[in-house]
């Protein structure tokens, strides 16, 4: 559906290993393009999943213009802690004014963090929530960032001092999972697994800045997803529903 829009509006794009890529001049141009694409594909039949990271400018624009009307909004992933803790993705989104806009328009937002629930309980609860939203809404769309180390959602690479349990066979049936990485900045996380992301009908990836170029070089090389989780997007069934917006050479 996005390819037709890009072609109709003469927006330059190409494919790299089946992933549709839109190269933009800078992050500002990328945000404008992402916003227009969301206006095109999101409606009341859509559940929209948001990421944290550097998406604040986009969410501020969506809140200010008051045009987008999803049926429901959730999160791709979250830093675990008390609801609305200082570094939570939900608080970041709230600070942009977007949650207030959703509330004004009676469009529900579903939090990952819930008072009194452990990290494990929060993951189980949100897994159930995502499954129910998939059953209700015709379209499921995700806004996703990629870290300089190639992590997506809270799917972080394996390291000598940390093994991400989400790569293990006993987690493969989960849409949402959790971990505690005490030895890095990631700490406690809850988020969508590869299976959870694969259930989305469309994925818009936003990745800007020179710090991402080395990661992109590795992403498009052959290798394991455990080393660069963003290689997930190269799976043929995933690539065809993935649009990458970036100011880097891809």
C-alpha positions as CSV (number, residue, x, y, z in Angstrom):
1,X,0.0,0.0,0.0
2,X,2.9,2.4,0.7
3,X,4.6,1.6,-2.6
4,X,1.5,2.9,-4.5
5,X,1.6,6.1,-2.5
6,X,5.3,6.7,-3.1
7,X,4.9,6.1,-6.8
8,X,1.8,8.3,-7.1
9,X,3.5,11.2,-5.4
10,X,6.8,10.7,-7.3
11,X,8.7,10.1,-4.0
12,X,12.1,8.6,-4.9
13,X,12.6,5.1,-3.5
14,X,14.5,1.9,-4.2
15,X,14.8,-1.6,-2.9
16,X,17.7,-3.2,-1.1
17,X,17.3,-6.9,-0.5
18,X,13.5,-6.4,-0.9
19,X,13.3,-3.7,1.7
20,X,11.9,-0.4,0.3
21,X,14.2,2.5,1.1
22,X,13.5,6.2,1.0
23,X,16.7,8.3,1.3
24,X,16.0,11.7,2.6
25,X,18.2,14.8,3.1
26,X,18.1,14.8,6.9
27,X,16.0,13.8,9.9
28,X,13.6,16.7,9.5
29,X,12.8,15.6,5.9
30,X,12.4,12.0,7.2
31,X,9.9,13.0,9.9
32,X,7.8,14.9,7.3
33,X,7.7,12.0,5.0
34,X,6.9,9.5,7.8
35,X,4.1,11.8,9.0
36,X,2.5,12.0,5.5
37,X,2.8,8.2,5.1
38,X,1.0,7.7,8.4
39,X,-1.8,10.0,7.4
40,X,-2.2,7.9,4.3
41,X,-2.3,4.4,5.9
42,X,-3.6,4.9,9.4
43,X,-7.4,5.1,10.2
44,X,-9.9,3.9,12.7
45,X,-9.3,0.3,11.6
46,X,-5.7,0.5,12.6
47,X,-3.7,-0.3,15.7
48,X,-0.6,1.8,15.7
49,X,2.5,0.8,17.8
50,X,5.1,3.4,18.7
51,X,8.8,3.4,19.6
52,X,10.8,5.6,21.8
53,X,14.3,6.8,20.9
54,X,14.4,9.8,18.7
55,X,10.7,9.9,17.6
56,X,9.7,12.9,19.7
57,X,9.7,15.3,16.8
58,X,7.3,13.1,14.9
59,X,4.9,12.7,17.8
60,X,4.9,16.4,18.5
61,X,3.9,17.1,14.8
62,X,1.2,14.5,15.0
63,X,-0.2,16.0,18.2
64,X,0.0,19.6,16.8
65,X,-1.7,18.8,13.4
66,X,-4.5,16.7,14.9
67,X,-5.1,14.7,11.8
68,X,-4.1,11.1,12.5
69,X,-6.9,8.9,13.8
70,X,-5.9,5.3,14.7
71,X,-8.3,2.9,16.3
72,X,-5.9,2.2,19.2
73,X,-2.2,3.0,20.0
74,X,0.3,0.9,21.9
75,X,4.1,0.5,22.2
76,X,6.7,-1.5,20.4
77,X,8.8,-1.8,23.6
78,X,9.3,-0.2,27.0
79,X,11.9,0.3,29.8
80,X,10.6,-1.5,32.8
81,X,9.8,0.4,36.0
82,X,6.9,2.2,37.7
83,X,4.3,3.7,35.3
84,X,5.5,7.0,33.9
85,X,9.0,6.6,35.3
86,X,11.5,9.2,34.1
87,X,13.0,7.3,31.2
88,X,10.0,5.4,30.0
89,X,8.9,5.6,26.4
90,X,5.4,6.3,27.5
91,X,6.5,9.4,29.5
92,X,8.5,10.6,26.5
93,X,5.4,10.2,24.3
94,X,3.2,11.9,26.9
95,X,5.6,14.9,27.0
96,X,5.2,15.5,23.3
97,X,1.4,16.0,23.8
98,X,0.4,13.0,21.7
99,X,-1.2,11.1,24.5
100,X,-3.3,14.1,25.4
101,X,-4.4,14.4,21.7
102,X,-5.4,10.7,21.7
103,X,-7.4,11.2,24.9
104,X,-9.2,14.2,23.5
105,X,-10.2,12.2,20.4
106,X,-11.2,9.1,22.5
107,X,-8.6,6.9,20.9
108,X,-7.3,4.4,23.5
109,X,-3.6,4.1,24.4
110,X,-2.4,0.9,25.9
111,X,0.5,1.0,28.4
112,X,3.0,-1.7,28.9
113,X,3.7,-0.7,32.5
114,X,1.1,-1.3,35.2
115,X,1.2,-0.5,38.9
116,X,2.0,-3.5,41.0
117,X,3.0,-5.8,38.2
118,X,6.4,-7.4,37.9
119,X,8.4,-7.3,34.7
120,X,7.3,-10.9,33.9
121,X,3.7,-10.1,34.7
122,X,3.8,-7.0,32.5
123,X,5.1,-9.0,29.6
124,X,2.4,-11.6,29.9
125,X,-0.3,-9.0,30.2
126,X,1.0,-7.0,27.2
127,X,1.3,-10.1,25.1
128,X,-2.4,-10.8,25.7
129,X,-3.2,-7.2,24.9
130,X,-1.4,-7.3,21.5
131,X,-3.1,-10.5,20.6
132,X,-6.5,-9.0,21.4
133,X,-5.7,-5.9,19.3
134,X,-4.7,-8.1,16.4
135,X,-8.1,-9.8,16.6
136,X,-10.0,-6.5,16.7
137,X,-8.2,-4.3,14.1
138,X,-7.8,-5.0,10.4
139,X,-4.4,-3.2,10.1
140,X,-1.5,-3.3,12.6
141,X,1.3,-0.8,11.9
142,X,4.6,-0.3,13.8
143,X,7.0,2.7,14.0
144,X,10.4,1.3,14.7
145,X,13.8,2.6,15.3
146,X,17.2,0.9,14.9
147,X,20.0,1.4,17.4
148,X,23.7,1.9,16.4
149,X,24.2,-1.7,17.6
150,X,21.4,-3.0,15.4
151,X,18.9,-3.5,18.1
152,X,15.2,-3.3,17.3
153,X,12.3,-3.2,19.8
154,X,14.2,-4.5,22.9
155,X,15.8,-7.3,20.8
156,X,19.4,-6.5,21.6
157,X,22.5,-8.4,20.3
158,X,24.1,-11.2,22.2
159,X,27.4,-10.2,23.9
160,X,30.1,-12.3,25.6
161,X,28.6,-11.1,28.9
162,X,24.9,-11.4,28.0
163,X,22.7,-13.9,26.2
164,X,19.4,-12.5,25.1
165,X,16.8,-15.2,26.1
166,X,14.5,-14.0,23.3
167,X,16.6,-16.0,20.8
168,X,15.9,-19.2,22.7
169,X,13.4,-21.7,21.4
170,X,11.1,-21.5,24.5
171,X,10.4,-17.8,23.7
172,X,9.6,-18.2,20.0
173,X,5.8,-18.4,20.6
174,X,5.7,-15.1,22.5
175,X,4.6,-11.8,20.9
176,X,6.0,-9.9,23.9
177,X,8.8,-10.9,26.2
178,X,11.1,-9.4,28.9
179,X,14.7,-9.5,30.2
180,X,17.1,-7.9,32.6
181,X,20.5,-7.0,31.2
182,X,22.3,-5.8,34.3
183,X,25.6,-5.2,32.6
184,X,24.6,-2.5,30.1
185,X,22.4,0.6,29.6
186,X,19.5,-1.6,28.6
187,X,18.7,-3.0,32.1
188,X,15.1,-4.2,32.4
189,X,13.0,-4.3,29.2
190,X,9.6,-5.4,27.9
191,X,8.9,-5.5,24.2
192,X,7.8,-7.2,21.0
193,X,9.8,-10.2,19.9
194,X,10.6,-11.2,16.3
195,X,7.2,-13.0,16.3
196,X,5.4,-10.0,17.6
197,X,7.0,-7.7,15.0
198,X,6.2,-10.3,12.3
199,X,2.5,-9.9,13.0
200,X,2.5,-6.3,12.0
201,X,1.1,-5.6,8.5
202,X,3.4,-2.6,7.9
203,X,6.6,-1.5,9.5
204,X,8.1,2.1,9.1
205,X,11.7,2.3,10.2
206,X,13.2,5.7,11.0
207,X,17.0,5.8,11.3
208,X,19.0,9.0,11.0
209,X,22.5,10.2,11.7
210,X,26.0,9.1,10.9
211,X,26.1,6.8,13.9
212,X,23.8,4.5,12.0
213,X,25.9,4.1,8.8
214,X,28.2,1.4,10.2
215,X,25.2,-0.5,11.5
216,X,23.5,-0.4,8.0
217,X,26.7,-1.8,6.4
218,X,26.5,-4.8,8.8
219,X,22.8,-5.1,8.4
220,X,23.0,-5.8,4.7
221,X,25.9,-8.2,5.1
222,X,25.3,-11.9,5.6
223,X,25.2,-12.9,9.2
224,X,23.2,-13.9,12.2
225,X,20.3,-12.0,13.6
226,X,21.7,-12.6,17.1
227,X,24.6,-10.4,16.1
228,X,22.6,-7.7,14.3
229,X,18.9,-8.1,15.2
230,X,17.9,-5.6,12.5
231,X,18.8,-8.3,9.9
232,X,15.3,-9.6,10.8
233,X,14.0,-7.0,8.3
234,X,15.7,-8.9,5.5
235,X,13.6,-12.0,5.9
236,X,11.6,-12.1,2.6
237,X,8.2,-12.1,4.2
238,X,9.2,-9.2,6.4
239,X,11.1,-7.1,3.8
240,X,8.1,-6.8,1.6
241,X,6.2,-5.0,4.3
242,X,9.1,-2.8,5.5
243,X,9.8,0.8,4.6
244,X,13.1,2.3,5.7
245,X,13.4,6.1,5.9
246,X,17.0,7.2,6.4
247,X,19.5,10.0,5.6
248,X,22.3,7.4,5.3
249,X,23.6,5.5,2.3
250,X,21.7,2.3,2.1
